[in-house]
Amino acid sequence: MISHGKDIKIFSGNSNPALAEEICKFIGTSLGEAEVKHFADGEACVSLYETVRGSDVFLINSTCKPVNDSLMELLVMIDACKRASAGRVTAVIPYFGYARQDRKARSRDPISAKLVANMLTAAGADRVLTMDLHAAQIQGFFDIPVDNLLGNPIFVDYYAKKFGEKVENMVVVSPDAGSVARARTFAQKLHMDLAIVDKRRQKANQCEVMNVIGDVNGKECIIFDDMVDTAGSLCNAAKALVEVGGAKAVYACASHGVLSGPALERLRDSVISELALLNTIPTEMGAGCDKIKYLSVAPMFGEAIERIYQEISIAKLFN
């Protein structure tokens, strides 16, 4: 017997309504009637136009640009549902903002990821469903259950179909030392070798590529990362693979296409043949760059939501 809620209700904020609609279509339900708007001074205001009393509520909102507005929308939506006697509230955050601030790198640095975790819990979230946290240990910042889905099964399926048996002669590349574990898991699933781009970051959003560790000479490479922000690190890594390592072609993939500032221009001018991204952040962010291809996470999130409601394991989604 399911004890937490009599039915599923799914609502969306303003950050990525297209993904929320796609998830609802996969599940076979309709998006809940709600309005998330802002007062003249920018304050978030939420109105729910249907009952949620006793329901298992899933609130879908990526905390992407504008990050602070998206975060506040989610917090206010959680509060509205709790005050309306929802049976359980799950915050579905396909892209979890502030995840890069997960430790004190320098004196007097904040740990903003922990602060956001505290805010979500204080607002009344009963659990969190997200994808590819920048640092996996952020799950431990919460005192509520966190399901951190992985995007690599989607990429594995895409590249296995795209390149077929050719994948065994290709190389997966980690763009930095911190992403090695993530890239190694991806490489093992595709039966590829692994290489690493060693870089030294001089300041925020700037980096200097130093060396390529591994044999990429004459091979086609896939750079695997969790996010692309300004695309500086990604494009420099691709350039190093070709100019230093002698790679024949470079592809790239990442779960979250933040694509800030000069990212699109850098990608257009780079040696990267194709960048595959997931639609955890609206696809409009990549408009104007024909090198970007989006893959949908709706089936994975839809199945995860169904399994959470039915209280059965979601372990299958990690394979």
N, C-alpha and C positions, 0 to 999 in steps of 0.2 A: 504493500500500500504506500502511495506517495503522500507524505504528510506535510509537505511544505507549501503547497498551493494548489488550488483547484484547476487552474488553467494557465496557459502561457500568454503573456502580454508583452509585446515588443514595441519600444518607443525609440525614436532617434532624435538626436540633437541636430544642429546645423552643420557640423563639420563634414560628414560624409553620408548624406541621406541616400545617395544612389546605392551604396553598399548595403545599407539597412534594408532597402527595398529588395535587393537581390537575395539577401539572407531570408527574408520573409517568403519570397517566391519559392526558394529551395525547400523551406519547411512546409509550405502550403498554408500559410496564414497571411493575414493582412497587417500592415503596420498600424499601431495604435494611433488613435486621434489625439494629437497634442500640438501645442504651439509653443515654440521656444523663441522668444523675441527679446528685444533690448529697449530699455527706456532711453530717453534722449541723452542721458549722461553716460550710457554704456552699461548700466546694470542689467544683468540677466533676469528674465521673467519667464516663468513656465506655467502653462495652463494645460491640465489634463482633461480631455473631454469625454472620458469614459471611465467607468469604475475599475479600480485595481484591488479592491478589498479582497483579501485572501488569495490573490493571484501570485504566480511566480513571474516576476517582472524582470525583463532584460532591457537595459538601457544602453544603446549603441552610440558611442561618440568617441572618435579618435581625438586625442589632445594634440592636434596639429594646428598649423597656422590658421587664424590667430590663436596661439597656444593658450594664453590666459583666458580668453573668452570661451574657448572650447572646454577648458577645465572647469570654469565656473558654471557653465551650462550643465555639465554632468553632475556637479555637486548639488546644484539647485534641483535638478530632476530627481536625484536620489532622495533629497529631503522631502520633495513633494510626494513621492511614492510612499515613503515611510509614514508620513503624516496622514496619508489616505489609507493606512492599514494594509499595505501590500503584504502578502505572505512572506515573500523573500525577494530581495533586490540584488541582481547581479549586474555589475558594471562591466559592460563589454567594451574594451578599449583596444581596438585593433593596432593602433600605434600609441604607445605609452610615452608621452612627453616628459621631459626632465630626467629621463633615465640615464643620461650621460653624466649627471652629477650624483654619482653613487658612492663617492668616497672623498676624503679630504686629500686632494693632491698637493695642496700647499697650505701653509698656516692660514687660519681664519677662513677657510673655504666652507661654504654650506654643504650639507648633504641633502639636496633638494628632492631627490627621489624618495627619501625617507619622509620628508615633510609632506609630499603629495600622498604617500601611502597613509599617513596619519589623517590627512584631510578626508580622504575617501572613506576611511573607517569611521571617523567622527560623524560624517554626513549620514551614515547608516547603511553603507554597502555591506551585504552579507558575504559576497564573494566577488572575485575579479576574474574575468576572462580576457586574456591579451595574447599577443603574438610577438615572438622574438624580442624579448627584453634586451636592451643593450648590454646589460650585465645580469646574468641569471640569478645572482645572489639577491637581487631586488625582491624576489619572492619572499625572502626572509624578513623584509622590512614590514610585512603585513602580519597582523594577528588574525587574519581571516584567510580562507582558502584562496589560492591563486592558481589558475590553470594557464600556463605559458605555452601556447601552441607554437609549433615550429613550422617555418615556411619551407624548409629544405625538401620535404616530400613533394611539394608542388613543383619545385625546380628540378628535382630528380626526374620526375615524370616528364616534364617539358623537354629537358635536354636528352633524355633517353629516346624520346620520339623524334626529336629534331636531328640528332646525329647518329642514331642507331648504334651499330657495332663500332663505329668510329670513335666512340667515347673512350674506349680502352687505350687509345693512342693520344689522348688529350691530357692536359694537366690542370688541376684546380689550384688556384693561387690565393693565398691569404694576403690581403693588402697590408697587414702589419702583424706583429708578434701576438697582440692581444686577441686576434681573431683566429689563431691557429686551430684551437680545439673545434670551433664551429666549422672551419673549412675542412678539417680532417674527416669529420663525420660525413660531410657532403661528398668528399672524394671517395671514401670507402663505399658509399652507396652506389656510386657511379663506376667503381673499379678504376679510378684514375690515380695517378701519382699526385704528390703534393709539392708545391713550391711556396716560398715566402718572400715577400718584398720587405726588406729591412729599411725603415725610414727613420729620420730624426725630425720631430716636430719642433719648429722654432717658436711659434706662437699660435694662438687659436686660429683655426681654419687655414693654416699654412703649414706645409711640410716639405722636407727635402728628402728625396729618395736616395738611398745610399748604395744598396746592393740587392742582387737577386740570389736567393739561396735555393738551389735546386736546378735541375736541368730542364730548360724550356726551349733550347735551341732547335729551331725548325718545327716547333710544335704549336698547336692551337691551344690557347689558354682560356680558362673561365675564372675570372676574379669573383670571389664569393664574399659578400659582406652583409651586415645587418641593415645598414642604412646608407643613403647617399644624401649628403647635405649640400655643401657648395661644390661637390665633385672634384675638389682639388686633389685630395688623396687618391681617389680612384683614377683620375686621368694621369697623374704623375706615375702611379704604379703601372698603368698600361704602357706609358711611354718608356719606362725602365725595362719592362718585359721585352719590348721590341728593340730598343737601342742598346741595352746592356745584355739582356739575355738572349736576343736573337729569335724571339718568338715569331711565328709565321702569321698568326692572327690572334686577336684578343676579343673575347666576349666578357660580359660582366652581368652579375645579377645581385640584387639586394632586396630585402623584404620591404623596406620603407623608403619611398622616394620623397624625401623632404624638399629637395631641389630649391635651395635658397639662393638668392643673389645671382652670381654669374654661372650657376650650374648648367643651365641649358646651353649657353654659349660655349662653355668648356667642353661639354659632351659632343656638340656638333663639330668642334675643331679637333677632337681627340682621335687616337688611332683605334678606339673601340668600335667594333662592327655593330654590336647590338647590346643594349642594356635592358635586361628583363627585370621588371619591378612587380610587386604585388599591389593590389588596390586598397591597402590599408589606409592610404592617404588618397584623396580624390585624384582621379586621373587627369583632371584639368591642370594639375601642377606640371605635367609633362607635355602639355600642348605646345606644338611648334617645334618639336624635336622628333624627327622621323626615325631616330635610332632607338627610341624607347618603345618597349612592348610591355603591356600590362597583362598580368595573369590574375585571375579572380580567386579570392580567399573565401567567397561566400559559401561554397559547399562545405569547406572545413569548419567555418564558424557555425553554419546551420546545423551540421551534424553534432558539433560540440554542445550547442544549446539544447538540442533534443536529448542528448545523452545526460546532460546535467539535470534537465527536468525529470527524466525517467530514473535518475539516480543509478545509472550504470557507468561502467568505466569508460574513460575517453583515451585510454592508453593506445588503442588501435590507431588513433589519429597521428601518433608520433612515428609510425612506420611507413 
